[in-house]
């Protein structure tokens, strides 16, 4: 076998590094990452410092957002670039130096072995998490809520260190623009039936976080609720609607029974009848309508993906 044929048999591995004002770290991250991949790209999410220039000088291909759109938008751009570059494996690392590129071979191994479509580098799996206590508590809380909402269990749902196979790149279509994109990916994994593995990683916390931890947690929590609502509208609205309807029927029976027996309408129970009846009607209709819309959009998305795959084959 010739050297060229041997290289052709090797998977094309691309690393994407989202960054925002990371001129202090981005050069080092790019330089270290280049040793383990075929190509390094940096998604500059509207930085106002010299992040892009430093990344280019270190050998990365840089794609810039014209403004700061958010971490989720940067991840979507990274996945898009991975698809356009026809990467067999796309790795995503943070641009602040928290993730050690030396762990890339370990991170991608489950994909190379054919055991996973996505690999998550977990800070809580088999290694001592060195992050501050308040971060660990917040991360675990968000992970627990994401696991419950998505129906898919991970030990670190908020990890920014991940590897995606070509199959995963084709299946994932994200809409979240903020930090909640990590939770959205977990919902999307369940929806697409992708296989996920986790490997333990070390994380460095040498620099203070740029985001307010409380605001970050509340923001992600709010989006998790929205994601769960979009995934399970019938459960979230329909079941409470049915329960309210049952209460309305019970109060209705009591109102008519009292009127027949005593000749007057009990005001309190009549108001309860109206309140529960309307809530039940609105909840049930909302659940059914949203569920129907969800199924319709899911069929359209499936058809679009099918057409895109057919075009790629052609």
URQUILIN-V353048 format. One record per residue. N is the residue number from 1. RES is the residue in one letter. PHI is phi in whole degrees, 0 to 359 (NA if undefined). PSI is psi as a letter, one per 30 degrees, with the letter a starting at -180 (none if undefined). BURIAL is 1 if it has 24 or more other ideal C-beta (glycine too) atoms within 12 Angstrom, else 0. Layout:
N/RES/PHI/PSI/BURIAL ; N/RES/PHI/PSI/BURIAL
//
This chain:
1/X/NA/k/0 ; 2/X/284/l/0 ; 3/X/296/e/0 ; 4/X/294/e/0 ; 5/X/295/e/0 ; 6/X/297/e/0 ; 7/X/294/e/0 ; 8/X/295/f/0 ; 9/X/282/f/0 ; 10/X/281/k/0 ; 11/X/292/k/1 ; 12/X/275/j/0 ; 13/X/250/k/1 ; 14/X/240/k/1 ; 15/X/251/k/1 ; 16/X/245/k/1 ; 17/X/236/j/1 ; 18/X/290/k/1 ; 19/X/210/l/1 ; 20/X/214/j/1 ; 21/X/55/h/0 ; 22/X/241/h/1 ; 23/X/300/f/1 ; 24/X/289/e/0 ; 25/X/244/f/1 ; 26/X/300/e/1 ; 27/X/297/e/1 ; 28/X/295/e/1 ; 29/X/297/e/1 ; 30/X/298/e/1 ; 31/X/300/e/0 ; 32/X/288/e/1 ; 33/X/289/e/1 ; 34/X/303/f/1 ; 35/X/291/f/0 ; 36/X/243/f/1 ; 37/X/225/l/1 ; 38/X/279/f/1 ; 39/X/206/k/1 ; 40/X/244/k/1 ; 41/X/239/k/1 ; 42/X/242/k/1 ; 43/X/261/j/1 ; 44/X/274/j/1 ; 45/X/272/i/1 ; 46/X/74/h/1 ; 47/X/298/k/1 ; 48/X/253/g/0 ; 49/X/255/a/0 ; 50/X/263/g/0 ; 51/X/304/e/1 ; 52/X/298/e/1 ; 53/X/296/e/0 ; 54/X/295/e/1 ; 55/X/296/e/1 ; 56/X/297/e/0 ; 57/X/296/f/0 ; 58/X/272/f/1 ; 59/X/111/g/0 ; 60/X/267/l/1 ; 61/X/275/k/1 ; 62/X/249/k/1 ; 63/X/240/k/1 ; 64/X/253/k/1 ; 65/X/278/k/1 ; 66/X/289/f/0 ; 67/X/207/l/0 ; 68/X/286/j/1 ; 69/X/262/f/1 ; 70/X/114/l/1 ; 71/X/299/e/1 ; 72/X/298/e/1 ; 73/X/295/e/1 ; 74/X/294/e/1 ; 75/X/295/e/1 ; 76/X/299/e/1 ; 77/X/296/e/1 ; 78/X/297/e/1 ; 79/X/295/e/1 ; 80/X/299/e/1 ; 81/X/295/e/1 ; 82/X/298/e/1 ; 83/X/293/e/1 ; 84/X/294/f/0 ; 85/X/275/f/1 ; 86/X/55/h/0 ; 87/X/289/k/1 ; 88/X/283/e/1 ; 89/X/220/k/1 ; 90/X/247/k/1 ; 91/X/254/k/1 ; 92/X/240/k/1 ; 93/X/234/l/1 ; 94/X/286/l/1 ; 95/X/272/g/1 ; 96/X/261/g/1 ; 97/X/82/g/1 ; 98/X/292/e/1 ; 99/X/261/k/1 ; 100/X/269/j/1 ; 101/X/302/f/1 ; 102/X/300/f/0 ; 103/X/272/g/1 ; 104/X/302/e/1 ; 105/X/304/e/0 ; 106/X/293/e/1 ; 107/X/293/e/1 ; 108/X/271/f/1 ; 109/X/302/e/0 ; 110/X/301/e/1 ; 111/X/288/e/1 ; 112/X/298/e/0 ; 113/X/281/f/0 ; 114/X/79/g/0 ; 115/X/263/f/0 ; 116/X/207/l/1 ; 117/X/262/f/1 ; 118/X/224/k/1 ; 119/X/238/k/1 ; 120/X/252/k/1 ; 121/X/279/j/1 ; 122/X/262/k/1 ; 123/X/277/f/1 ; 124/X/243/g/1 ; 125/X/245/j/1 ; 126/X/76/f/0 ; 127/X/230/l/0 ; 128/X/284/k/0 ; 129/X/282/k/1 ; 130/X/264/g/0 ; 131/X/287/l/1 ; 132/X/303/l/0 ; 133/X/303/e/0 ; 134/X/297/e/0 ; 135/X/291/e/1 ; 136/X/299/e/0 ; 137/X/296/e/0 ; 138/X/296/e/1 ; 139/X/297/e/1 ; 140/X/293/e/1 ; 141/X/296/e/1 ; 142/X/294/e/1 ; 143/X/296/e/1 ; 144/X/298/e/1 ; 145/X/293/e/1 ; 146/X/294/e/1 ; 147/X/299/e/1 ; 148/X/295/e/1 ; 149/X/292/e/1 ; 150/X/276/f/1 ; 151/X/76/g/0 ; 152/X/231/k/1 ; 153/X/264/k/0 ; 154/X/230/l/1 ; 155/X/271/f/1 ; 156/X/212/i/1 ; 157/X/290/f/1 ; 158/X/260/g/1 ; 159/X/296/k/1 ; 160/X/263/g/1 ; 161/X/254/j/1 ; 162/X/214/l/1 ; 163/X/230/k/1 ; 164/X/236/k/1 ; 165/X/281/l/1 ; 166/X/300/e/1 ; 167/X/297/e/1 ; 168/X/296/e/1 ; 169/X/298/e/1 ; 170/X/289/e/1 ; 171/X/274/f/1 ; 172/X/274/k/1 ; 173/X/230/j/1 ; 174/X/252/l/1 ; 175/X/233/f/0 ; 176/X/291/k/1 ; 177/X/258/f/0 ; 178/X/261/a/1 ; 179/X/291/f/1 ; 180/X/288/f/1 ; 181/X/300/e/1 ; 182/X/297/e/1 ; 183/X/292/e/1 ; 184/X/299/e/1 ; 185/X/300/e/1 ; 186/X/293/e/1 ; 187/X/295/e/1 ; 188/X/293/e/1 ; 189/X/301/e/1 ; 190/X/297/e/1 ; 191/X/296/e/1 ; 192/X/273/f/1 ; 193/X/70/h/0 ; 194/X/278/l/1 ; 195/X/269/k/1 ; 196/X/235/k/1 ; 197/X/234/l/1 ; 198/X/238/k/1 ; 199/X/231/k/1 ; 200/X/287/k/1 ; 201/X/224/l/1 ; 202/X/262/k/1 ; 203/X/230/k/1 ; 204/X/261/k/1 ; 205/X/240/i/0 ; 206/X/282/f/0 ; 207/X/250/l/0 ; 208/X/289/k/0 ; 209/X/293/k/0 ; 210/X/280/f/0 ; 211/X/261/k/0 ; 212/X/291/j/0 ; 213/X/302/e/1 ; 214/X/293/e/0 ; 215/X/297/e/0 ; 216/X/299/e/1 ; 217/X/296/e/1 ; 218/X/295/e/0 ; 219/X/299/e/1 ; 220/X/295/e/1 ; 221/X/301/e/1 ; 222/X/299/e/0 ; 223/X/291/e/1 ; 224/X/298/e/1 ; 225/X/299/e/0 ; 226/X/296/e/0 ; 227/X/299/e/1 ; 228/X/296/e/1 ; 229/X/298/e/0 ; 230/X/292/e/1 ; 231/X/280/e/1 ; 232/X/227/h/1 ; 233/X/296/e/1 ; 234/X/293/e/1 ; 235/X/291/e/0 ; 236/X/285/e/1 ; 237/X/255/e/1 ; 238/X/293/e/1 ; 239/X/295/e/0 ; 240/X/301/e/0 ; 241/X/297/e/1 ; 242/X/294/e/1 ; 243/X/298/e/0 ; 244/X/297/e/1 ; 245/X/298/e/1 ; 246/X/298/e/0 ; 247/X/298/e/1 ; 248/X/298/e/1 ; 249/X/297/e/0 ; 250/X/299/e/0 ; 251/X/294/e/1 ; 252/X/297/e/1 ; 253/X/298/e/0 ; 254/X/294/e/0 ; 255/X/296/e/1 ; 256/X/292/e/0 ; 257/X/293/e/0 ; 258/X/296/e/0 ; 259/X/296/e/0 ; 260/X/292/e/0 ; 261/X/278/e/0 ; 262/X/247/f/0 ; 263/X/82/g/0 ; 264/X/223/l/0 ; 265/X/259/j/0 ; 266/X/292/j/0 ; 267/X/298/e/0 ; 268/X/300/e/0 ; 269/X/288/e/1 ; 270/X/292/e/0 ; 271/X/296/e/0 ; 272/X/296/e/1 ; 273/X/302/e/1 ; 274/X/296/e/0 ; 275/X/298/e/0 ; 276/X/291/e/1 ; 277/X/296/e/1 ; 278/X/294/e/0 ; 279/X/298/e/1 ; 280/X/295/e/1 ; 281/X/296/e/0 ; 282/X/296/e/0 ; 283/X/297/e/1 ; 284/X/295/e/1 ; 285/X/296/e/0 ; 286/X/297/e/1 ; 287/X/298/e/1 ; 288/X/294/e/0 ; 289/X/294/e/0 ; 290/X/294/e/1 ; 291/X/294/e/1 ; 292/X/296/e/0 ; 293/X/296/e/0 ; 294/X/298/e/1 ; 295/X/295/e/0 ; 296/X/296/e/0 ; 297/X/294/e/0 ; 298/X/294/e/0 ; 299/X/295/e/0 ; 300/X/295/e/0 ; 301/X/296/e/0 ; 302/X/299/e/0 ; 303/X/293/e/0 ; 304/X/297/e/0 ; 305/X/298/e/0 ; 306/X/297/e/0 ; 307/X/296/e/0 ; 308/X/295/e/0 ; 309/X/295/e/0 ; 310/X/296/e/0 ; 311/X/295/e/0 ; 312/X/295/e/0 ; 313/X/294/e/0 ; 314/X/291/none/0
//
